[in-house]
Amino acid sequence: MKQQNVHYFPGHMQKARRVIESYVKIVDLIIELVDARAPLSSQNPLLNQLASSKPRVVLLAKADLADPAVTEGWIEYFRSQGYAPVAGDLKKGKIVKALVQASEPLMKAKREKEKRLGMKKQPIRAMVIGIPNVGKSTLINNLGGKKAAAVGNKAGVTRAEQWIKLSDDFTLLDTPGILPMNYPDGAQAVRLALLGSMREDVLPTEDLAYALLGYLRGNYPAILKNRFDIADLCAVSSHETLIAIASRRGLLENGTPSTEKSAYLLIKEFKDGLLGPASLEVAPC
């Protein structure tokens, strides 16, 4: 998945950085969402600069779309880094319970300080941070039991911070998604584009499809056979694979199989998890 350097930093993300910088000082806990299919690529290194001293839960969202064995490796990795990792499907109620359980030990120092000072138990102020389209709004809607935040399967839906009271003991601050300014080798940008965390027009669709096919060929060679009935992915080129997909799905342009349309379909079906569980990166050893 090698690509040229990519620079992508819309103006609203500049503002989002300033918002995070101002609010991180007053929250007790950081809930960082990453995409379980590419946890390292979907982390934002700015968070380590802006909130390195805050307790942090790392929530591997969309774990139902990732390779379960690979996700287990990521859980161990984040635990070794001193974070509290949780993995799951944000649309399922169990993730709420798991998140609360992971948060409680991190608030031990806060509770001890309150007790020592003779204070009443204060609400936990947690800030939810993640790159665009990683699932922040879905999580908040789930936690709040109502449609508390806008949800969409594209980058940049949440553009303003908002406080959401979940209970007398827990208040959440939702923040706009924010991406790094650039990606040194471009591979991270490719993964984020495939996950839907960058606008689709930032990188050429067919180039992204070729990158995805190359990765699937080396790591999940049977995945397209199950979805598109392509018997041996390793025996055909990526271009031929796109033509085969277009032919099977009737994606034509002037009567000819369209590789542009099949590239778009392939990326969308991967993004939506229709190809089957697959991860784009594994945890460092």
Number of C-alpha atoms within 10 A of each C-alpha: 18 11 17 12 13 18 14 15 13 12 8 14 19 13 15 19 19 11 15 22 15 11 15 20 12 10 17 17 22 24 24 22 26 28 27 32 30 24 24 18 21 25 21 20 12 16 18 11 10 17 18 12 12 16 19 22 25 24 31 28 27 21 22 19 22 22 18 17 11 18 25 14 14 25 21 14 17 19 14 11 9 11 18 22 24 21 24 22 20 24 16 10 14 11 20 19 11 15 20 13 13 19 21 11 12 18 14 10 10 14 17 13 12 13 12 9 8 9 11 9 14 12 13 20 19 24 25 23 25 26 26 27 24 27 25 28 23 21 26 24 18 19 24 18 11 9 13 19 19 13 17 14 15 15 19 19 16 19 17 13 17 15 14 19 16 13 12 10 11 14 18 23 20 26 24 26 27 27 26 17 14 14 18 13 14 16 18 22 30 27 22 24 22 24 27 21 24 22 15 18 8 13 16 12 22 20 15 23 24 19 20 21 26 18 16 19 19 10 13 16 16 16 18 21 13 11 13 16 14 18 13 13 22 16 11 12 14 19 14 13 23 25 22 21 24 24 16 14 14 15 19 16 12 6 8 12 20 19 24 20 20 26 25 16 19 26 24 16 13 18 17 15 16 12 19 18 16 24 23 21 19 18 16 8 5
